[in-house]
Amino acid sequence: MPKARKESDMVFNPGEPIHHSSRTLHLLGDSTCSIKESRYRPETGWGEEFSPFLAPGWSLANWAVNGLSTRSVLSSGVFDKTLDSLAAGDWVIVQFGHNEPKPDEERHTDPWTSFTENLKLIVTRIRENGGNPLFLSSIARRQFIDGKAQHTHGDYPQAMKQVALKLDIPYIDINHVTMDILDAMGEETSKDIFLHLKPEESPNYPKGCADDTHLCSWGALFIARIIYEQVASRFCDLPFLGSTI
């Protein structure tokens, strides 16, 4: 069975707004959230499944891109496109952490220096353009040792939390939440969330696939619902939240 694709192997494919309305929720993140090309299906980003959780009058713009970090989102032009599309009163979910430890100069950040400074800059520019940021830490990878789900994102979730506290930004540690879910599901059943395919199960993966980072279509909807529930339970007055479905 082939190894899971590396983030750096993925194609940049920024999403465009699904439809226009008076207000927009923008998603800014990496491949766990982004829109997928047909050749990678059934891999699905959770952002592709989030529209049903929006309130009436809100649309979704998924700007997440495979392989992005806080450094590359600023240098690649993706963040500039997001700002160009931002209107006063819009919200932006910012989710980074998966690619920050990557060794290449284009993406690597340190959690307590460059990562936090990049987040502060992102927040400043969103607010300057009339938008409102919300922080999510990265979803957990499926990594178990002795039957226990492991933390794989280092200090990045905690560093993001500190920026959120300092700048008064809603923050949810989805990494911690999803780790607890993986623990509850167990090492075998938790495969159902991720891109685990048997040989010949999908024409895009004839030899099968064992990817413990990226989501299958059901897993993307599952994670989208978890994110909605977490946001709604902690910040129930946010205007983009729809009724429970």
C-alpha positions in Angstrom: 0.0 0.0 0.0 1.5 3.4 -0.9 2.5 5.9 1.6 0.3 8.9 2.2 1.0 11.9 -0.1 3.1 14.6 1.4 1.7 18.1 1.7 4.4 19.3 -0.7 3.1 16.9 -3.3 -0.3 18.5 -3.5 -1.4 21.1 -6.0 -2.3 24.6 -4.9 -6.0 25.1 -5.7 -7.5 28.1 -3.9 -11.3 27.9 -3.6 -13.6 30.6 -4.8 -16.8 31.7 -3.1 -19.5 29.2 -3.6 -22.2 31.9 -4.1 -22.7 35.5 -3.3 -24.7 36.9 -0.4 -24.7 39.8 2.0 -22.1 38.3 4.2 -19.4 35.6 3.8 -17.5 33.2 6.0 -14.0 32.8 4.7 -11.9 29.7 5.4 -8.1 30.1 5.5 -6.1 26.9 6.0 -4.4 23.9 4.6 -5.2 20.6 2.8 -7.4 19.3 5.7 -9.9 22.1 4.8 -9.3 22.8 1.1 -11.3 21.9 -2.0 -10.0 18.8 -3.7 -9.4 18.0 -7.4 -11.3 15.1 -8.8 -8.1 13.0 -9.2 -7.7 13.0 -5.4 -11.3 11.9 -4.5 -12.6 10.6 -2.2 -10.2 12.9 -0.3 -12.3 15.8 1.0 -11.6 18.9 3.0 -13.8 19.7 5.9 -14.4 23.1 4.4 -16.2 21.5 1.5 -18.8 20.3 3.9 -19.3 23.4 6.0 -21.9 25.3 4.0 -25.0 23.5 5.5 -24.0 24.8 8.9 -24.2 28.5 7.9 -27.0 30.8 8.8 -29.4 32.1 6.1 -27.8 35.0 4.2 -24.3 33.7 4.6 -22.1 32.2 1.9 -18.8 30.3 2.1 -15.5 31.2 0.5 -12.9 28.4 0.9 -9.4 29.8 0.4 -7.6 26.9 2.0 -4.8 25.5 -0.1 -2.9 22.3 0.1 0.4 22.7 1.8 -0.1 26.2 3.2 1.5 27.5 6.4 1.2 30.9 7.9 4.4 31.9 6.1 3.4 30.7 2.6 -0.2 32.0 2.9 1.4 35.5 3.3 4.0 35.1 0.5 1.9 33.2 -2.1 -0.8 35.8 -2.6 -3.6 33.6 -1.2 -4.1 35.9 1.8 -4.2 39.0 -0.5 -7.0 37.4 -2.5 -8.8 36.7 0.7 -8.5 40.3 1.7 -9.7 41.5 -1.7 -12.8 39.4 -1.3 -13.4 40.5 2.4 -16.3 42.8 3.2 -17.1 44.6 6.4 -18.8 42.2 8.8 -17.4 39.0 7.2 -15.7 36.3 9.4 -12.5 34.4 8.7 -11.7 31.0 10.2 -7.9 30.8 10.4 -6.6 27.2 10.9 -2.9 26.5 10.6 -0.3 24.2 12.3 0.0 21.1 10.0 2.7 22.6 7.8 4.5 25.0 10.1 7.2 22.4 11.1 8.1 21.6 7.5 11.8 22.1 6.9 11.5 24.1 3.7 12.2 27.8 3.9 8.9 28.7 2.2 6.8 27.2 5.0 8.7 26.7 8.1 7.9 28.7 11.2 8.8 28.6 14.9 5.7 28.3 17.2 6.8 31.1 19.6 8.3 33.5 17.1 7.5 33.5 13.4 4.3 31.6 13.8 2.9 34.0 16.3 4.1 37.0 14.4 2.4 35.7 11.2 -0.8 35.1 13.1 -0.7 38.7 14.5 -0.2 40.1 11.0 -3.1 38.0 9.6 -5.4 39.3 12.4 -4.3 42.9 11.9 -5.0 42.8 8.2 -8.3 41.1 8.6 -9.5 43.7 11.1 -8.2 46.5 9.0 -10.4 45.3 6.2 -13.5 45.1 8.4 -13.4 41.3 9.0 -13.5 39.2 12.2 -11.0 36.4 12.8 -11.7 33.1 14.5 -8.8 30.7 15.3 -8.9 26.9 15.1 -5.9 24.7 15.9 -5.2 21.9 13.4 -7.3 18.7 13.5 -5.4 15.8 15.0 -3.5 13.3 12.9 -4.4 9.7 13.4 -1.3 8.4 15.2 -1.6 5.9 18.0 1.0 4.4 20.4 -0.1 1.6 22.7 -3.7 2.3 21.8 -3.5 6.0 22.8 -3.9 8.9 20.3 -0.8 11.0 20.1 -0.3 14.8 20.0 1.7 15.5 16.8 1.4 19.3 16.4 4.0 20.4 19.0 3.6 23.9 20.5 1.6 25.4 17.6 -1.9 24.9 19.2 -0.7 26.5 22.5 1.0 29.3 20.6 -2.2 30.1 18.6 -4.1 30.1 21.9 -1.8 32.7 23.4 -2.2 35.0 20.4 -6.0 34.5 20.6 -6.0 35.5 24.3 -3.8 38.5 23.7 -5.8 39.8 20.7 -9.2 38.8 22.0 -10.0 36.3 19.3 -12.4 33.4 19.6 -10.2 30.2 19.7 -11.1 26.5 19.7 -8.5 23.8 20.2 -9.8 21.4 17.6 -6.6 19.4 17.9 -7.5 18.5 21.5 -11.1 17.9 20.6 -10.3 15.6 17.7 -7.6 13.7 19.7 -10.3 12.9 22.3 -12.6 11.7 19.5 -9.9 9.5 18.1 -9.2 8.0 21.5 -12.9 7.3 22.0 -13.2 5.7 18.6 -10.1 3.6 19.0 -7.2 2.9 16.7 -9.1 0.8 14.2 -12.5 2.5 13.9 -10.9 6.0 13.7 -9.6 4.9 10.2 -13.1 5.7 9.0 -12.5 9.4 9.3 -9.4 9.4 7.2 -8.4 8.4 3.7 -8.0 4.7 4.2 -8.8 2.7 1.1 -8.3 -0.9 0.1 -6.7 -1.8 -3.3 -9.2 -1.2 -6.1 -11.7 0.5 -3.8 -11.2 3.7 -5.6 -10.0 4.2 -9.2 -7.8 7.1 -8.0 -6.0 4.8 -5.6 -5.7 1.4 -7.4 -3.1 0.2 -4.9 -5.1 1.5 -1.9 -4.2 4.3 0.5 -3.4 4.7 4.2 -3.4 8.4 4.9 -3.8 9.5 8.5 -3.8 13.2 7.9 -6.4 13.8 5.2 -10.1 13.1 5.4 -12.5 10.9 3.4 -15.8 12.4 2.4 -17.7 11.0 5.4 -14.8 12.1 7.7 -14.9 15.7 6.3 -18.6 16.0 7.1 -18.0 14.5 10.5 -15.2 17.0 11.3 -17.3 19.9 9.8 -20.1 19.0 12.2 -17.7 18.8 15.1 -16.3 22.2 14.3 -19.8 23.7 14.0 -20.8 22.2 17.3 -17.7 23.4 19.1 -18.1 26.9 17.8 -21.8 27.0 18.5 -21.3 25.7 22.1 -18.7 28.2 23.0 -19.5 31.3 20.8 -23.2 30.9 20.2 -23.7 34.5 19.2 -21.5 34.4 16.1 -23.7 35.6 13.3 -22.7 33.0 10.7 -23.9 30.0 12.8 -27.0 28.3 11.4 -29.4 26.1 13.2 -28.3 22.5 14.1 -28.9 20.1 11.2 
